[in-house]
Amino acid sequence: MQSRYDLVVVGAGPAGSTAARYAVAEGLSVLLLDKKKTIGVPVCCGEFLPAPSVAARAFPNAPGTDELFPVDPAAIRRKIRRLVVVSPKGREYPIPLPGCTIDRDTLDQSLAAAAVREGATLATETKFLALDGHTVTTSRGSVRAGVVIAADGPLSRVCRFAGLSRSTVLAPAVTCRVEADLGDDLRIFFGKRHAPGGYAWIFPKDGSANVGLGLQKSGVPVKRLLESFLESHGLDPADPIRGCYVPVAGPLPATVRGPVLAAGDAAGHVVASNGGGIGPAMICGRLAGLAAAAHLLRGEPLEAYEQAWRQAIGNELQAALRTKRMADAAFRSDFLMEQVMRALGEWGIERVLVYNGTGLFR
C-alpha cells in the first residue's frame, strides 16, 4: 500500500467498486479498502437485479445504465420474468419484472475485480479508523488522499468523521438461503403475520431460494418473524440467518463535505418504497468516481457530484420516499392494506414497487 493515492474509496460494495473502476479509468491512482476478508461475505441481500431495461425505465435520467447493469454471468442464478405480490388475505397480483436472481457475493467480487483490472489497488481486511483532513488512517497504516469516497454503508464511519449526516431511519432486514426449487417467480408477501410494516419475500435461485423479510421500524423481533414465515411455508434455513439495516429515510441532505463524497447506502441512495439499493449505488458510484477525477484532473468542484446524482436519480428517490410515506399509513392494518392493493391493481402495484411510485397519480 502506497503512502498517497489520488482517491481512497472505503467500502468495496457496488457503490465503492464502481467508483473505483471509473476513477482509475480516468487516470487516477485509486485505493479501494474493505474491512472484510472476502468481498461480499456474509451476504444480507434479497439478491435480485432487474433487467437493464427496467433500470433504464426506473431511472430515465441516469447516464451510463447500459454500461453498468449487464451482470457478470457467473453471478446469475435464475432468470426471472415476473413478480407475484401476495396481499394479507392471499390475493395474488402478478406483474412483469424481468431480471435475474444472483449470488450477491459473486456480484460484489466481480465489481471489485473490474476495478482492479482497470488498475485500482484493493486492500481487504483493512478497517477504516479515522479521517483527518486528507489523511486516512486504517488498520494497516495511514495514507494521504486527494479525495475520499464514503461507500461504507448506512452506519458510515467516514461520513461521521467528515461531518456528514447519516441516515435517520434504518429498516431491519433478515435473510437466509433455503434448499428448494420454488419456481421462476419472485414472490413477496404483505400482512402483519408475515412482516408488520414491511414485506417478506421468496426469491428463487438455482435449486435454492433467498428467503427474507424487511420491516420499516426497529425493535421488532425480525429473526423470529422470519423463522415463523419459513415454518409456514415448510422451509428450513440451509445457512445462518443474516441481518442488516437498510436506510429508508431518503438521500442525505448533503453528500459532499471537504474532500469527501458519499455514495450508495452511506448516502441514503436507496429506493425507499422497495428497499432496493444496488442500482442506485452503482449509478451514484460511477458519478462519484467521475467527479473525483474531474476535480483532481481538471479542477472542477467536488460539489458538482451533488448536482450530478440529484439530476440522475434524485427525483425518483424523492418520489419513492413520498410513496413510502403514503404506504406507511396502509401498513397500519391488514384490512386497509387489502383495500389499497385492490384499488391500485396490478398497474398501480407495479408503479409502487418497481418504478418508485412515479406516474402513480396522473
BELQUI-V364669 format. One record per pair of residues at least 24 apart in sequence whose ideal C-beta (glycine too) atoms are under 10 Angstrom apart, sorted by sequence separation. I is the first residue (numbers start at 1). J is the second residue. If there is no record, write none. Layout:
I,J  I,J
//
This chain:
5,29  6,30  7,31  8,32  9,33  10,34  11,35  12,36  76,100  77,101  78,102  128,152  137,161  178,202  180,204  181,205  186,210  187,211  189,213  196,220  198,222  209,233  211,235  246,270  248,272  261,285  263,287  264,288  284,308  285,309  287,311  4,29  5,30  6,31  7,32  8,33  9,34  10,35  11,36  75,100  76,101  77,102  127,152  136,161  173,198  180,205  181,206  182,207  188,213  195,220  200,225  246,271  247,272  248,273  263,288  283,308  284,309  287,312  327,352  5,31  13,39  14,40  49,75  75,101  76,102  77,103  131,157  171,197  172,198  174,200  175,201  178,204  179,205  181,207  182,208  183,209  188,214  200,226  209,235  211,237  246,272  248,274  261,287  262,288  263,289  283,309  284,310  286,312  287,313  326,352  327,353  2,29  4,31  5,32  12,39  13,40  49,76  73,100  75,102  76,103  130,157  131,158  171,198  178,205  180,207  181,208  182,209  195,222  198,225  202,229  218,245  248,275  261,288  12,40  47,75  51,79  71,99  74,102  75,103  128,156  129,157  130,158  131,159  173,201  175,203  177,205  179,207  180,208  181,209  182,210  200,228  201,229  202,230  246,274  247,275  261,289  263,291  284,312  323,351  324,352  2,31  48,77  51,80  71,100  74,103  75,104  77,106  128,157  131,160  132,161  179,208  180,209  182,211  196,225  200,229  209,238  212,241  246,275  248,277  251,280  255,284  280,309  283,312  284,313  323,352  1,31  47,77  48,78  50,80  51,81  69,99  72,102  75,105  76,106  127,157  128,158  130,160  131,161  178,208  179,209  195,225  200,230  208,238  211,241  212,242  214,244  216,246  246,276  247,277  261,291  283,313  323,353  327,357  47,78  49,80  71,102  72,103  75,106  76,107  130,161  131,162  177,208  178,209  180,211  194,225  195,226  202,233  208,239  212,243  214,245  215,246  217,248  246,277  261,292  326,357  1,33  13,45  48,80  74,106  75,107  129,161  131,163  177,209  178,210  193,225  194,226  200,232  212,244  214,246  216,248  256,288  280,312  319,351  320,352  323,355  324,356  50,83  74,107  75,108  128,161  176,209  177,210  178,211  192,225  200,233  202,235  215,248  251,284  255,288  259,292  280,313  284,317  320,353  323,356  324,357  72,106  75,109  176,210  177,211  194,228  195,229  214,248  261,295  279,313  322,356  323,357  326,360  40,75  48,83  71,106  72,107  74,109  75,110  175,210  176,211  177,212  193,228  194,229  256,291  320,355  321,356  322,357  323,358  326,361  71,107  74,110  75,111  175,211  176,212  193,229  259,295  280,316  319,355  320,356  321,357  322,358  72,109  73,110  174,211  175,212  259,296  280,317  319,356  320,357  323,360  72,110  174,212  175,213  194,232  318,356  319,357  320,358  322,360  323,361  71,110  72,111  173,212  174,213  175,214  193,232  267,306  316,355  317,356  318,357  319,358  322,361  173,213  174,214  189,229  269,309  280,320  316,356  318,358  319,359  72,113  172,213  173,214  174,215  261,302  315,356  316,357  319,360  22,64  54,96  72,114  172,214  173,215  260,302  261,303  263,305  267,309  271,313  316,358  54,97  68,111  171,214  172,215  189,232  259,302  262,305  273,316  313,356  315,358  54,98  55,99  171,215  172,216  189,233  258,302  261,305  262,306  269,313  273,317  276,320  22,67  53,98  54,99  171,216  172,217  256,301  257,302  261,306  269,314  271,316  272,317  275,320  18,64  22,68  51,97  52,98  53,99  171,217  172,218  187,233  256,302  257,303  263,309  271,317  272,318  273,319  274,320  21,68  50,97  51,98  52,99  169,216  170,217  171,218  172,219  174,221  176,223  255,302  256,303  262,309  270,317  272,319  273,320  50,98  51,99  169,217  170,218  172,220  174,222  198,246  255,303  256,304  261,309  269,317  271,319  272,320  273,321  18,67  48,97  50,99  51,100  169,218  172,221  173,222  174,223  254,303  256,305  268,317  271,320  272,321  273,322  274,323  275,324  18,68  49,99  50,100  172,222  174,224  176,226  198,248  255,305  256,306  270,320  271,321  272,322  273,323  274,324  48,99  49,100  171,222  172,223  174,225  175,226  176,227  182,233  255,306  256,307  270,321  272,323  273,324  48,100  49,101  174,226  178,230  254,306  271,323  272,324  273,325  47,100  48,101  49,102  172,225  173,226  174,227  180,233  182,235  256,309  268,321  271,324  272,325  273,326  14,68  47,101  48,102  176,230  180,234  252,306  255,309  273,327  46,101  47,102  49,104  174,229  178,233  180,235  251,306  255,310  272,327  46,102  47,103  48,104  178,234  179,235  180,236  216,272  45,102  47,104  178,235  179,236  45,103  46,104  47,105  49,107  178,236  179,237  180,238  251,309  43,102  45,104  47,106  176,235  178,237  179,238  216,275  251,310  43,103  44,104  45,105  47,107  176,236  177,237  178,238  179,239  214,274  43,104  176,237  177,238  178,239  214,275  42,104  43,105  45,107  175,237  176,238  177,239  251,313  40,103  41,104  42,105  43,106  45,108  176,239  177,240  251,314  40,104  41,105  43,107  175,239  176,240  177,241  250,314  40,105  43,108  176,241  177,242  39,105  40,106  175,241  176,242  251,317  38,105  39,106  40,107  41,108  174,241  175,242  250,317  251,318  39,107  40,108  41,109  174,242  175,243  250,318  36,105  39,108  40,109  173,242  174,243  175,244  38,108  39,109  40,110  173,243  174,244  250,320  251,321  38,109  39,110  40,111  104,175  172,243  173,244  250,321  36,108  39,111  40,112  172,244  173,245  248,320  249,321  250,322  39,112  171,244  172,245  173,246  248,321  34,108  39,113  103,177  170,244  171,245  172,246  201,275  250,324  170,245  171,246  199,274  249,324  250,325  169,245  170,246  171,247  199,275  248,324  169,246  170,247  171,248  198,275  276,353  34,112  167,245  169,247  170,248  171,249  273,351  274,352  276,354  167,246  168,247  169,248  170,249  273,352  274,353  32,112  167,247  168,248  169,249  273,353  274,354  276,356  166,247  167,248  168,249  169,250  273,354  274,355  167,249  168,250  271,353  273,355  274,356  32,115  39,122  101,184  166,249  167,250  271,354  273,356  274,357  32,116  165,249  167,251  168,252  271,355  272,356  273,357  30,115  39,124  101,186  167,252  271,356  272,357  30,116  38,124  166,252  188,274  271,357  37,124  38,125  99,186  165,252  30,118  32,120  33,121  34,122  35,123  36,124  37,125  97,185  164,252  165,253  25,114  30,119  31,120  32,121  33,122  34,123  35,124  36,125  97,186  164,253  165,254  14,104  17,107  21,111  25,115  29,119  30,120  31,121  32,122  33,123  34,124  35,125  36,126  154,244  155,245  164,254  165,255  13,104  17,108  20,111  21,112  24,115  28,119  29,120  30,121  31,122  32,123  33,124  34,125  35,126  36,127  94,185  95,186  153,244  154,245  156,247  163,254  164,255  16,108  17,109  20,112  21,113  22,114  23,115  24,116  25,117  26,118  27,119  28,120  29,121  30,122  31,123  32,124  33,125  34,126  35,127  153,245  154,246  155,247  164,256  165,257  14,107  17,110  18,111  21,114  22,115  24,117  25,118  33,126  34,127  35,128  92,185  94,187  154,247  159,252  164,257  13,107  14,108  17,111  18,112  20,114  21,115  24,118  25,119  32,126  33,127  34,128  153,247  154,248  162,256  163,257  164,258  13,108  16,111  17,112  20,115  21,116  23,118  24,119  25,120  31,126  33,128  92,187  93,188  154,249  162,257  163,258  170,265  12,108  15,111  16,112  17,113  18,114  19,115  20,116  21,117  22,118  23,119  24,120  156,252  159,255  162,258  164,260  166,262  12,109  14,111  17,114  18,115  21,118  23,120  24,121  162,259  163,260  164,261  165,262  13,111  14,112  17,115  20,118  21,119  159,257  162,260  164,262  167,265  12,111  13,112  16,115  17,116  20,119  21,120  84,183  90,189  161,260  162,261  166,265  167,266  169,268  171,270  12,112  20,120  162,262  166,266  167,267  168,268  19,120  20,121  84,185  85,186  86,187  88,189  89,190  90,191  102,203  159,260  166,267  167,268  171,272  20,122  82,184  83,185  84,186  85,187  86,188  87,189  88,190  89,191  101,203  103,205  158,260  164,266  166,268  173,275  12,115  17,120  33,136  35,138  78,181  81,184  82,185  83,186  84,187  85,188  86,189  87,190  88,191  101,204  102,205  103,206  158,261  159,262  164,267  165,268  167,270  169,272  12,116  35,139  78,182  80,184  81,185  82,186  83,187  84,188  85,189  86,190  87,191  88,192  101,205  156,260  158,262  171,275  17,122  31,136  33,138  78,183  79,184  80,185  81,186  82,187  83,188  84,189  85,190  86,191  88,193  100,205  101,206  150,255  9,115  33,139  78,184  80,186  88,194  104,210  156,262  31,138  33,140  101,208  103,210  150,257  159,266  12,120  78,186  86,194  101,209  102,210  156,264  158,266  159,267  216,324  101,210  156,265  157,266  12,122  33,143  148,258  149,259  150,260  151,261  152,262  154,264  155,265  156,266  9,120  12,123  147,258  148,259  149,260  150,261  151,262  152,263  153,264  154,265  155,266  156,267  216,327  217,328  12,124  31,143  147,259  148,260  149,261  150,262  151,263  152,264  153,265  154,266  216,328  7,120  8,121  9,122  86,199  146,259  147,260  148,261  149,262  150,263  151,264  152,265  153,266  154,267  12,126  31,145  85,199  86,200  145,259  147,261  148,262  149,263  150,264  151,265  152,266  154,268  217,331  5,120  8,123  30,145  33,148  145,260  149,264  150,265  151,266  216,331  5,121  10,126  29,145  86,202  150,266  151,267  154,270  215,331  10,127  11,128  29,146  30,147  31,148  32,149  34,151  35,152  149,266  150,267  10,128  28,146  33,151  34,152  83,201  84,202  149,267  151,269  2,121  28,147  30,149  32,151  33,152  1,121  8,128  83,203  10,131  1,123  35,157  8,131  80,203  136,259  154,277  23,147  80,204  134,258  1,126  33,158  78,203  133,258  134,259  8,134  10,136  23,149  77,203  78,204  133,259  134,260  8,135  46,173  77,204  78,205  131,258  8,136  10,138  19,147  45,173  47,175  77,205  78,206  131,259  20,149  44,173  46,175  76,205  77,206  78,207  131,260  4,134  8,138  19,149  44,174  45,175  47,177  76,206  77,207  78,208  151,281  197,327  4,135  5,136  20,151  44,175  77,208  78,209  197,328  19,151  43,175  44,176  77,209  199,331  16,149  18,151  42,175  43,176  77,210  151,284  198,331  15,149  16,150  17,151  43,177  151,285  197,331  8,143  10,145  15,150  16,151  196,331  197,332  8,144  9,145  15,151  16,152  149,285  195,331  196,332  1,138  8,145  14,151  15,152  16,153  151,288  190,327  3,141  5,143  6,144  7,145  8,146  9,147  10,148  11,149  13,151  15,153  48,186  150,288  196,334  1,140  3,142  4,143  5,144  6,145  7,146  8,147  9,148  10,149  11,150  12,151  13,152  149,288  192,331  1,141  3,143  4,144  5,145  6,146  7,147  8,148  9,149  10,150  11,151  12,152  13,153  46,186  149,289  190,330  191,331  192,332  1,142  2,143  3,144  4,145  5,146  6,147  7,148  8,149  9,150  10,151  11,152  147,288  190,331  192,333  193,334  1,143  2,144  4,146  5,147  7,149  9,151  10,152  11,153  46,188  147,289  149,291  192,334  5,148  9,152  10,153  149,292  191,334  147,291  148,292  190,334  11,156  147,292  192,337  10,156  11,157  146,292  147,293  191,337  10,157  11,158  145,292  190,337  191,338  10,158  147,295  190,338  9,158  10,159  146,295  147,296  8,158  146,296  190,340  146,297  190,341  48,201  171,324  47,201  199,353  46,201  48,203  147,302  169,324  47,203  48,204  149,305  46,203  48,205  45,203  47,205  147,305  47,209  48,210  47,210  46,210  45,210  46,211  47,212  188,353  46,212  43,210  45,212  46,213  111,278  44,212  46,214  120,289  108,278  111,281  107,278  111,282  104,278  111,285  115,289  102,278  43,239  42,239  44,241  45,242  42,240  44,242  43,242  44,243  45,244  42,242  44,244  42,243  43,244  44,245  45,246  42,244  44,246  69,278  68,278  69,279  68,279  59,271  58,271  69,282  65,279  68,282  69,283  67,282  68,283  62,279  65,282  68,285  58,276  62,280  64,282  65,283  68,286  64,283  67,286  59,279  62,282  63,283  55,276  58,279  59,280  62,283  65,286  58,280  61,283  62,284  64,286  55,278  63,286  64,287  55,279  59,283  62,286  63,287  54,279  55,280  62,287  50,276  64,290  49,276  52,279  55,282  63,290  46,274  48,276  50,278  55,283  46,275  49,278  50,279  45,275  46,276  48,278  49,279  45,276  47,278  45,277  46,278  45,278  49,282  19,261  19,263  18,263  19,264  63,308  88,333  89,334  18,264  88,334  89,335  15,262  16,263  62,309  65,312  87,334  88,335  91,338  15,263  16,264  63,311  64,312  88,336  89,337  90,338  93,341  14,263  15,264  61,310  62,311  63,312  88,337  89,338  93,342  10,260  13,263  14,264  15,265  16,266  61,311  62,312  87,337  88,338  91,341  95,345  96,346  8,259  13,264  14,265  15,266  61,312  62,313  87,338  91,342  93,344  95,346  7,259  8,260  9,261  11,263  13,265  15,267  60,312  61,313  87,339  89,341  93,345  94,346  95,347  11,264  13,266  59,312  60,313  61,314  87,340  88,341  89,342  93,346  95,348  97,350  7,261  9,263  11,265  15,269  59,313  61,315  62,316  87,341  92,346  93,347  95,349  96,350  11,266  14,269  58,313  60,315  61,316  86,341  87,342  93,348  94,349  95,350  99,354  10,266  59,315  60,316  85,341  93,349  94,350  95,351  97,353  59,316  93,350  97,354  58,316  59,317  95,353  96,354  30,289  85,344  95,354  93,353  21,282  28,289  85,346  15,277  19,281  23,285  30,292  58,320  87,349  14,277  15,278  18,281  19,282  22,285  23,286  26,289  30,293  13,277  14,278  17,281  18,282  21,285  22,286  25,289  26,290  28,292  85,349  13,278  14,279  15,280  16,281  17,282  18,283  19,284  20,285  21,286  22,287  23,288  24,289  25,290  28,293  85,350  14,280  15,281  18,284  19,285  22,288  23,289  26,292  27,293  83,349  14,281  15,282  18,285  19,286  22,289  23,290  26,293  28,295  29,296  83,350  85,352  13,281  14,282  15,283  17,285  18,286  19,287  20,288  21,289  22,290  23,291  25,293  26,294  28,296  85,353  13,282  14,283  15,284  16,285  18,287  19,288  20,289  22,291  23,292  24,293  27,296  28,297  11,281  14,284  15,285  18,288  19,289  22,292  23,293  26,296  27,297  83,353  14,285  15,286  18,289  19,290  22,293  23,294  26,297  83,354  13,285  16,288  17,289  19,291  20,292  26,298  15,288  16,289  19,292  23,296  11,285  15,289  19,293  9,285  9,288  9,289  7,288  7,289  9,292  8,292  7,292  6,292  7,293  6,293  7,295  6,295  7,296  6,296  6,297  60,355  58,354  59,355  57,354  58,355  59,356  57,355  58,356  60,358  59,358  54,354  58,358  54,355  57,358  50,354
//
